[in-house]
Amino acid sequence: MEIKEFLNKFKEQFIDSEEISLTLDDDFRKIDSYDSLTGMAIIVMIKDEFGVDLTDEEFKSLPTVKAVYDYVVSKK
């Protein structure tokens, strides 16, 4: 999995994905359109696209897109 592919799929989970800017170092929870449904969509995307189960607690402990990516890579 390429990090750019991951970032694109991550960004697609936001309802306003076309309007937002998202980098690996961003605290994605601070984006105005982020809510609990976006969080669940990200968790489901990770399971469906990358085959990695991520609990709510694990997800909440990961502050940036890069941290989520590194976690997913470590579980593959």
C-alpha angles and dihedrals in degrees: 000000000000119000091230091055090050092050092050093049090046092052092048089066091070116090090226096041092141092058103041131083115220128182132178092256096051122116091230093196089069093063107110095235094051114114138149092280090056089051092052091047090054092050091049092046090053091051095045099040102033105021094236123135113218121185122217090250093051091047093049090053093058109085103185140034088250091054090053090047093049090049092051092048091050091054097048 
